Amino acid sequence: MRQEDVYNLEGDTMRGTIYNQEPTSEPAFRSFLRKAKTIPSFLPPWWTDEKTEECVRFGLRDHSFSLAAAQEKSDIQEKWADNQMPMKLRMLGEKVYGNTPGGTKSGAMLGMMMGMEGGTGPAHTTNLDMRGLFRGTR
């Protein structure tokens, strides 16, 4: 999701990714996992170097989570059967990288999502797709 957002929101590519003409995004993924390991209590206590390798191997062989192919928002929503998964991944990336593509902070969204999961937030959210209203107009 991060690679896609950097490309779409900043018009740039991340080093070590397929968006930067690499055969896979393995180098960038390994960098992400290295950064995640430096954050106290971020990864579970059972996380080891072997788990890192297992995770990378999975990304190289499983086509649904492939490090060799673009993962667009709709792909992630479909695979996880969760419309909020792209935002969750964006917030995860913000925690690890310390920023977001485009500079948007996710604090308000995180609070809303926590409220929804805890039963204290809005019971229903709606996404409006207004693209169809503007087809054929200038």
C-alpha positions as CSV (number, residue, x, y, z in Angstrom):
1,M,0.0,0.0,0.0
2,R,2.9,2.4,0.8
3,Q,4.5,1.9,-2.6
4,E,1.2,2.5,-4.3
5,D,0.5,5.7,-2.3
6,V,4.0,7.1,-2.8
7,Y,3.5,6.6,-6.5
8,N,-0.1,8.0,-6.7
9,L,0.2,10.8,-4.1
10,E,3.7,12.0,-4.5
11,G,4.3,11.0,-8.1
12,D,7.5,9.3,-7.0
13,T,8.8,5.7,-6.6
14,M,10.2,4.0,-3.6
15,R,13.7,2.6,-3.9
16,G,13.9,-1.2,-3.8
17,T,10.4,-1.7,-5.2
18,I,8.8,-2.8,-8.4
19,Y,7.7,0.8,-8.9
20,N,11.4,1.7,-9.3
21,Q,12.0,-1.0,-11.9
22,E,13.2,-3.7,-9.5
23,P,12.0,-7.3,-10.2
24,T,10.4,-7.5,-6.7
25,S,9.9,-5.2,-3.8
26,E,11.9,-7.4,-1.5
27,P,14.6,-4.8,-0.7
28,A,12.0,-2.2,0.4
29,F,10.1,-4.9,2.4
30,R,13.2,-6.0,4.2
31,S,14.0,-2.3,5.0
32,F,10.4,-1.9,6.4
33,L,10.9,-5.0,8.6
34,R,14.3,-3.7,9.8
35,K,12.7,-0.4,10.8
36,A,9.8,-2.1,12.5
37,K,12.3,-4.1,14.6
38,T,13.7,-0.8,16.0
39,I,10.4,0.3,17.4
40,P,10.1,-0.9,21.1
41,S,7.2,-3.4,21.5
42,F,6.0,-3.0,18.0
43,L,6.6,-6.5,16.7
44,P,5.3,-9.4,18.9
45,P,7.8,-10.9,21.4
46,W,8.1,-14.1,19.4
47,W,9.3,-12.3,16.3
48,T,12.7,-13.6,15.2
49,D,15.0,-13.3,12.2
50,E,13.6,-16.6,11.0
51,K,10.1,-15.0,11.1
52,T,11.4,-12.2,8.9
53,E,12.7,-14.7,6.4
54,E,9.5,-16.7,6.5
55,C,7.5,-13.5,5.9
56,V,9.8,-12.5,2.9
57,R,9.5,-16.1,1.4
58,F,5.7,-15.9,1.7
59,G,5.7,-12.5,-0.2
60,L,7.9,-14.0,-2.9
61,R,5.8,-17.1,-3.5
62,D,2.1,-16.2,-2.7
63,H,0.6,-14.3,-5.7
64,S,-2.2,-12.8,-3.5
65,F,0.4,-10.9,-1.4
66,S,3.2,-10.8,-4.1
67,L,6.2,-8.6,-3.7
68,A,6.5,-8.9,-7.4
69,A,3.2,-7.2,-8.3
70,A,1.4,-4.0,-7.5
71,Q,-1.1,-4.2,-4.7
72,E,-3.8,-1.6,-5.3
73,K,-6.4,-0.5,-2.7
74,S,-9.2,-2.6,-4.3
75,D,-6.9,-5.7,-4.3
76,I,-6.2,-5.4,-0.6
77,Q,-9.9,-4.8,0.2
78,E,-10.9,-7.9,-1.7
79,K,-8.2,-10.2,-0.4
80,W,-8.7,-9.2,3.2
81,A,-12.5,-8.8,2.9
82,D,-12.1,-5.6,4.8
83,N,-12.8,-2.2,3.3
84,Q,-10.7,-0.6,6.1
85,M,-7.6,-2.7,5.5
86,P,-5.8,-0.2,3.2
87,M,-6.2,2.5,5.9
88,K,-5.0,0.1,8.5
89,L,-1.9,-0.6,6.4
90,R,-1.4,3.1,5.9
91,M,-1.4,3.7,9.7
92,L,1.0,0.8,10.1
93,G,3.3,2.4,7.6
94,E,3.0,5.7,9.3
95,K,4.0,4.1,12.6
96,V,7.1,2.5,11.0
97,Y,8.2,5.3,8.7
98,G,7.1,8.2,10.9
99,N,5.2,9.8,8.1
100,T,2.7,9.2,5.3
101,P,2.8,9.8,1.6
102,G,1.3,13.2,1.0
103,G,1.8,14.2,4.6
104,T,-1.7,13.4,5.9
105,K,-1.7,12.3,9.6
106,S,-3.9,9.3,10.5
107,G,-4.6,10.2,14.1
108,A,-8.3,11.2,13.6
109,M,-8.9,8.1,11.4
110,L,-7.3,5.9,14.0
111,G,-9.6,7.4,16.8
112,M,-12.7,6.9,14.6
113,M,-11.7,3.3,13.8
114,M,-11.0,2.5,17.5
115,G,-14.4,3.9,18.4
116,M,-16.1,1.8,15.8
117,E,-14.4,-1.3,17.0
118,G,-15.2,-0.5,20.6
119,G,-18.8,0.4,19.9
120,T,-18.5,4.1,20.8
121,G,-17.9,5.5,17.3
122,P,-20.3,5.9,14.4
123,A,-22.2,2.7,13.7
124,H,-22.2,3.2,10.0
125,T,-19.8,4.8,7.5
126,T,-20.5,5.5,3.9
127,N,-18.2,6.1,0.9
128,L,-19.6,8.1,-1.9
129,D,-18.4,7.5,-5.4
130,M,-19.3,10.6,-7.3
131,R,-17.2,10.0,-10.4
132,G,-20.2,9.0,-12.4
133,L,-21.9,12.4,-11.8
134,F,-19.1,14.1,-13.8
135,R,-18.7,11.8,-16.8
136,G,-19.1,13.7,-20.0
137,T,-19.0,17.1,-18.3
138,R,-16.2,19.7,-18.4
